[in-house]
C-alpha cells in the first residue's frame, strides 16, 4: 500500500519519495528507464485498459459562482488531474503542490485532494460552466483543451489563449472509467455498459499525448515518482516525454479495443469474425531468448474480453523453478490443452509440443507411470501435466521415479503443471530440483478464437473443441468393435487430436502405446507408432487424424497385418471402400468419425 505523509514536501527529491511509498513489485514487468543524473526515472510499460476504482459518471456539480477564478497569470504551472483509480492520488497532489503547481481537478478527484488538504481549483471554475448531463460533459471545453493543445513555440497559439483568457497545462494525469472491469464483473445491461464508456478522459489523454513536447501526460500511478523526479530536474528530456506519450496512446488504444469487442458481441451475436478487430497485448516478461538463443523474445498476456478468466497457461501461477522460456510456454500449453480434454484422472507427457505419453486411471499414480512408460526416452526432459490435484504421494513419485529404460536414471522434467497442489505435495515437489518449473493452471475454456500469424497477416479460426461424445463413431466394417475396442478407439481419437499431422495414435485400456507425428506421409507416421507400441499393439485401437488415401499395400493393410483390433478414421476418401474391404479381409473393425483433426 502507498505511504501517506502528513506534511507537504519542500524539495523535488522529497516529492518523488513521497509518491514512491511502498510500490508494487516490478517482477514480471518491463520498465524503460528515462535518462537522469542522480537516480533512475522509470516509465512502467504496462498499460491496462481498465482501472480498479470507478471514476463513474456522477451527479452534476453546482454551477460556478460569480467570483470563480479565471485563467492563471503567465508563468503559473498547472496540472490537470482526473482519475478513476485514485491510487497514490494524494501523494501525487502533495508532490505537485510542493513543486509549485496549481492543480485543476474534477468531481471525486477534487474532493479526495481537498479532503487531504491539497489546494484544488475545480474544472468548472476554469470553464465557467457546470458539469452536466450526469457527468457526460465536464472537461470537453476550449478552456481545457485549448490549454492542453496549444504549442508553446507558436506565438499565434499563445496569443489566441491570451485573447480568450485560457491558461496552459504543463501536466495532465488521467485514467479512465473501469469499462473492462465493469463488463467482466457479471451480467450488465447494454445501457449500463454504454454509460461506462469514457469520453472526456480519452480526449484529454490524446490531446496531451499529441502535444507531449509541452505537456507531460501520465496514465499509470506507477509513473508518478518518475514524473515528480523529472519535474524537479532542470533538463528537458524529450525521450521521457515521448515514452509517456506512447504509453498514453497505448492505454487509450487498449481501452477502445475492449469497447469495440464488447459492442461487436452485443450487436452481432453468433458472428465471431468481425470485419476488423484489435488484440490488446500486455507485456508479461522479456524472455531469455526465443526458440533459439540467437532470437530475442517476449511473452505477452492477452487482455481481450473473450479470454477474461478463461484459464490456460498464460495465466498460470509459477510456484517454483527457473523462469519460463519461449519453448517452455509452447510445450506447457500443448500439455495442458491435451490433459484438460480428459474427464477421468489423466497424466500427459509432452515433448516438443507432441504428447508422447497419455494414460487415464482412477489411480493417478498408475496413470503417471503408464504415461512415462509409453515413451520414456522422449519423456526425459519433457513436460508432465495432470488434471488432478498433486498430493504428497504423487509428488514423491514424480520426484523419485526411475526411467523404465534402465530402472536407475531418475526422470528429469522441465515442467510439471496441474490444477492444484496440496501444501505437502508442493513442498515435496520443490525438492526434486531447483530448476523444475511448477505451474498451477486453470482449465482452458472452450469456444475460444484461435489466432495464428503468417507472413503479412493472421489466420483466425474456432478452437477444435470436439470431444468423443460430440460425434458419432459409425461402424462401416463387417466386424463390429467390442465395447472395450470402441472405448479404446475414442481414447486414441482424443489423443490424436493433439498430435502434429500426419498423426497416428495406438492405444489400449486408456493408455497411449505409441504415436507417430509430423511425417509428410501417413505410412511413416503409422510405422513410427507401431515401432513404439511394439507387441502391445496387437488388439489395440488405432486412430488417424485424417482419412487414409490408400489401403492395399499401404497404411490400412499394414495396420491390419500388425494385429490392430480397430481403426478409427474420418473417412471421406475416394478409396474408402478399399479401406473397408481391407479391414473385412483381416477381420478388423473400422469406424468412421466424420471429423478430421489436422494439426499443423
N, C-alpha and C positions, 0 to 999 in steps of 0.2 A: 504494500500500500504506500501511497505517497507520504512524504514527510511534510507536515504543516508547521510553519514557524509563526510566532506571534508578531514579530516585528518586521517592518519592511527592510529591504537590503539597501546598502549605501554604496556598493561597488558593483561593477559588471561581473566580476568573478563570483561575488556572493549571490548575485541574481541568478546566475547559471546554476550554482549549487542548490539554491532554494528549490528550483523546479526538479532537479535531478531526483531528490528524495530517494526512496527505495524503488528502483526501476525494475521492469520485467527483465528476466534473464535473456541474454542475446542468443542463447543456444538455438541453433536451427534457423537463425535469422541473419541474412547477409546485410552487412552495414557498409555504406560507402562513406569514406572519410573525406571531409572537405578540408583543404589545407589550412593550417593555422599554426601560430608560433608556439605558445606555451602548452596547449592541450589539444586534444583531438575533438573535432566537431563532427557529429555523426548525423546522417540522414537515414533513418530506417526505411528500407525499400519495400516493406510490406505495406500494401495499400488496400485496406479492407473496403468492401463495398457497403458495409453497414457499421452502426455504432451500437454500443451496449446499452446506452441510456437514451431515452427519447427526447428529441427536441420537437415533439409533436406539435401540430397546429393548435395554438391556444386561443383563448378569447381575445378579442380586440382590446388593445390598451386605450386608455383615455387620450383624447386629443391633446397635443402640446399646448402648454399655457402661452399666454400672450408674451410673457417675458422670456421665452425659450431662447437658448443661445444660438448664435448663427455660426458661420464658418470661422474657424480659428484664424488668428493672425498668421502672417507669413513666418515660417521658421518653426512653428509648433509641430512636433512629431505626433502623428496619430496612428492608432492601431484599432482596427475593426475586428471585433470578436463575436461570433455567433455559433454556438455549439449545441449539438445533441448530446454527445458524450463529453461530460464535463470533468473527466479525469484530469487532475493537476491544473484545473482552471484557476483556482485561487492563487496557487503559487506562480502561475504564468502572469496573472494580473498584477501581483505584487512585484514581480520581477520587472515587468514593463514599466510600471509606475516608478520604480526606483531608478530606471534609466531615463526618466523624463518624458514618457509617453502619455498622451491624453488618450483615454480608452473610450471608444464608442461601442455600444453593445445593444443587443436585442433581448426582449422578453425575459425568459428564465435565466439566460446567461447574465444579463444585467443584474437581476435580483440576487443571484448567487454571489456575484462580485461585491455588490453593495452590502450584503449581509456579512461579508468578510472584511468590510472596512476599506474596500478599494473604491476610489473615486471613479464614477462612470457617468458618461453622457449617453442618454438613451437616443436611439436612432431617430425617433420622431422629433427630438429637439433639433436635429440636423435637417431633416426633411421638411419640418413644419407640417407634417401630415400624419394622421394617426394610422396605426396598424389596422387593417380592415379585412373583410371577407374571411373572418375566422382564422386570421393569420396567414392567408394566402399571399397577401401583399403587405410587406413591411420594408424590405430593402430595395425593391425594384423602383429606383428613383434616381434622377440625374445627380442629386446631391451626394448620392452614394457612389454610383458607377462612374460619374464624372471624376470624382476624387481618386478612384482606383485606376481608371484607364488613361488619364492624362499623362502624356510623356513630358518629363521634366526638361528634356533637351529641345523641346519645341516651344518657342516663345508664344506662338498663337494659341497653343493649348493652355498655357498658363494665363494668358490674357483672357481667354474665354471663361476660365474658372473664376478669375477675379471679377469679371463683369457680372457673374451670377452669384457671387458670394459663396463659392464652393471651395473647401479646403482639400488638400491632398491626403491620401492614406499611404503610409510607409509600410505597414504590416497588415495582412489580412489572415485571420485564423478562423477557419470554418470547417466543421464536419457536418454530415447530412442526416436527415431523418433515417432511422434504422429500418429502411424498407426490407432489406434481406431478412433481418430478424423477425419482422412482422409477418411476412408471408410464409416463413418456415416454422412459425410458432404453433401452427394449427389452422384449422379451417377459419377463413375470414371471408367476409362479403367482398364482392367486386368493388363496391363503393369505398369500403374501408381501405382496401389495397390502394386505390387511386388517391385517396386523401393522404397516404403516407409517401407519395412521390414528391420529393423535394424539388422546388423550382428556384427559389431565391438563392439557396445555398450553392448549387452548381453554377449559377450565373455569376456569383461573386468569385467563386474559385477560378472559373475560366478567365474572367476578366483580370484577376490579379496574376494568374499564371501567364497570360499573354503579355502583360506589362511587367514581367518579373525583373526587368532591368532596373525598375524603380520601386517595385512593390514586392516584398517578401511574402510568400503565401505558404501557409502551414495547414496540413490536414490531419496530422497524426501527433498525438500528445507526446510520443517518444522523441519528437524533434524539438520540443520546447527548450531543453537545455542548450542544444546547438544553436537555436535561434537567439537566445539571450546572449550566449557567448559571442556570436557573430555581431550582434548589435553593440556589444560592449567594446568591440575592436575598432580600429581606425581604418583598416584597409577595406577595399570593396572587392570582394571575391565573387566574380560573375559565375564561376563554376558552381559555387554553393547555391546561388540563386537559381541557376538552371536545373540543378538536381531537385530543388524544391518544386520548381515549375513542372518538371517531368512527373514527379510524384503526384502533384495536384491533378494533372490531366489524366494520369493513370487511375487515380481514385474515382474521378467522375466517370471515366470510361467503364470501369468495373461496376459502378453503381448503375449506370444506364443499361449495361448488359443484363443485369438482374431484372430491371423493369421491363426491358424488351422481351426477355424469356418468359416472364410471368404473363405479360399481356398477350403474347402469342398463344400460350396454352389456354388462356381464358377465352380467346376468340376463335381458336382453331383446334378444338378438341378432337383427338384422334389422328391429326396430321403431325408427324414427328419431324418432318423435313421442311422448315421454313425457307423462304427464298434467300435469306441471309441471316447469319447469327454470329455472335461473338462469344468466345470461350474465355472467361476471366481466370487467368492463372496467377498464382501467388507463389513466389519463391520459398520453398521449404528449406532447401540446403544446397550448397555447392558441393558436388561430389569430387572425389579424388581424381577420377578420370571417367571416360565413357566405356564403351565396350572394350577398348584397348587403351593402354597407357598414353598413347600419343594424342588421344581425343579428349578435349575438355567436355565437361558435362555438369548438369544441374538437375535437381528434382523439384518439380512444381506441383502444388496442390490445385485441384480444380474447384473453383468456387461457384460453379453453376448451381442453380436451384435444383436441377434434376438429380444431382448427386449428393444433396444435403442428407446427412445421416444414412447414406446408402451403403456404408461399410466398405470393405475391401482393404487392400494392402496400403493404399495411400494414406489412410487414417489409422493404421495400426500403431500400437504403442510398443516401443522397443524397451524391454526391461533390462537388457544386458548385451554385452558384446561390442565388437568393432562397429564403426559407422557403416551404414549400408552403402553398397556400391551400385553402379548402374546395372550391372548384371544381376546383383542380388535382388534388386527390385523386380526385374523381369522374371527371374526364377521363382521368387516368393509369390508373385502374382499368379503364375501358372499353377503352382502347387495349391495355393489357397482356393483358386477358382475350381480346380478339379475336386478337392476333398469336400468342398461345400456342396457339391452335387448330390452327395450320398446321405440318405436318411439314417442308416444304421451306423454304429461306431466304425470309423474307417481311418486308415492311415495311407497317405500317399507320399511316395518319394519321387522327387523330380531332379533331373539333371539337364541343363541346357534347355529349359522350358518344356521338356517332354517327360511325362510320367513314366518312370522305369519300374515302379513297383506300386501296386494298389491292392489292398485287401480290406474286406469288411468282416468283422466278427463281433459278437456280443462282448467278448473279452478283448479289449483294446490292446492288451499286451501281445496276444496272439496275432492280432492284425498287424501290429508293428513288425513282429518277427517275420511274418509271411511277406510283408511288403518289401522288406530288405532282402529277403531270400530270393525274390523274383529276379533281381539282378544286382547282386552285392557289389560287383565291380563298379557298375555305374553309380550305385548308391553312395559309395565312398566319396565324400566331398560334395554331396548333394544337399537338397533341402527336404526336410521331413515335415509334413503337415498332418494335423489331426483335426477331426471335427468334434472332439470331446475335450473336456477339461483335463489337463495333465495333473495327476496327483503324484504323491511321493513314489509309489511303486512304478508308475510309467517312467518317471524321471530317472529313477535308478536304472531301469532297463536301458533307457537311451544312453545314459552315462557309461554303463559298463558293457553293453552288448558287443560281442566279438564277431568279426566278419565270418559268415558261413563258408567262405572260401578256404580259410585255414584254421578257424577256431581260436585264433590267438590275437590277431590285429584288432585293436579297439576301433570301432567305427567312428569316423570323423565326419562332421556335418558343418556346413556353413550357417545354416539357419534352422531353427525349429519354430513353427508357427501353429498356434492353436487359439480357440475362442476364449480360453481362460486357463489359469493355473491356481492350484492351491498354494497357500503360503509355503508349506513344506516342499511341495513339488518344485516351486520356483527356486527355492534355496538349494535343493539338490542339483537341479539342472545347471544352475550358475557355476557349480563346482566342476562341471565337465571340462570347461575351457574358458579362459579369459576372453577369447575372441568369438565364441559362439554367440550368434545373434539370436535373441529370444524375443519373438514377436507375439503380441496378443491382438487379434483382429476380429472384427465383426463380420458376420456372413454378408457377402455382397448381395444387394437387392437385384431382382430380375427386372427386365424391361428397360435396361439402360441403353443409351445410344452409344455405339462403338465408333470411334474415330481413328483413322489411320492415315498417316501422311505419305504422299507420293510426290515426286518432283513437281513443284509448281501448284500443288493442290492437295485436297483431302478427300478421302473416301469416308462415307458415313453409312452405317447400317444398324439394324436392330441387333442386339446381342442374341447369340444362339442359346436360347433358354429351354429348348425342348427336352423333356425327360421321358423315360420309357413309358410312363403312364399316359403321356400325351399322344402317343402314336399307336398304330395297330401293327402287330407282327403277324403278317399274313403267310400262312403255310402254302407253299407252291410245289413242294415235292410229294412223292408218294408216301414217304415215311414221315409220320408226324413226330415232332420233338416231344420228349417226355417233359413233365413239369420241371424237373431239375435242369434239363437241357435248355428249356426256354428261359429259365431263370438265369442260367449262365450266359445265354445269348444277350439278354437285356443288360447284364453286368458288363459284358465285353463291349456292347454298343455304347454304354455310358462312358467307358474308359476311352474308346477310340475317338470319341468326340474331342478329346483334349490332346490327341497325338498329332504331330505335324504330318500333313499329306505328302506322299501317299501313305496311308496309315492302315496297319493291320494289328489287331489285338487278339491274343489267345487267352482264354480264361476258363476257370473251373472252380466250383464251390466258392464263389465270391472272392476269387483271388486271380490277379493277372499273372499268367505264367510266362508270357513273352510278348514283345511288341516289336514291330518294325516301323520306322518312321522316316519321313523326309526323302524317300527314294524317288527318282524320276519315273520308275515303273513299279507297278503293283507287285510283280513277281518277286523282285528283290526285297521289298518290304515283307512279303509273306515268308521268304526264306530266312530273313533275319529273325522274325518272330518264332519260327519253328526251331531255329538253332538255339534260342534262349529257353524255349519251353521244354525241349528235349522229349523224353519218353512220356512226360506228364501230359503232352498234347493229345494223346490217344483218348478219344471220348469227350474231349473238351469242346468249347464253343469258340468259333472264330468270327470276328466282326470286322467288316471293311468299311472305311469311311465313304467309299463311293462304289458304284457298280463295277463288275468285272467285265471288261470289254471282250475278253476271250475266256473260254472254259477248257476245251480239249487241249491237252499238252500245254497247258498254261496254269494259271494260279488256282482255279477251281479244282481241276483234276489233281494237281499236286497236293492240295489240301486234303482231298479225299484219300489219296494214296498214303498220306501220313497219318491216317486214322482219326481225323477230326470227326466229331459227332454231329455238330450242327453248324451251319453257316448263316450269318445274318448280314445282309447287304441291302442297299436301297432298291436295287432293280432299276429298270429304265433303259437298259442296253438293248440294241437291236438284236443282240445274240443272247437274250435272257433264256430262250428255250434251250440253248446249248448248256447253260448252267444248270437248268432243271434236269435235263436228260443225263448230264454227267453225275449229278448227285443221286439220281434214281439208280443209275448203273452201280454205284458203290454203296447204296443203302444209307446215304447221308441225308439228314433233314436240311431243308433250305427254306428260310423265311425272308420275305421282302419287307423292309420297313417303310419304303416310300419316302425316306428322308435321307438326304446326303449331309455329311459332316466334314466338308473340306475345311482345313485349317492351314493357311499359308503363312 
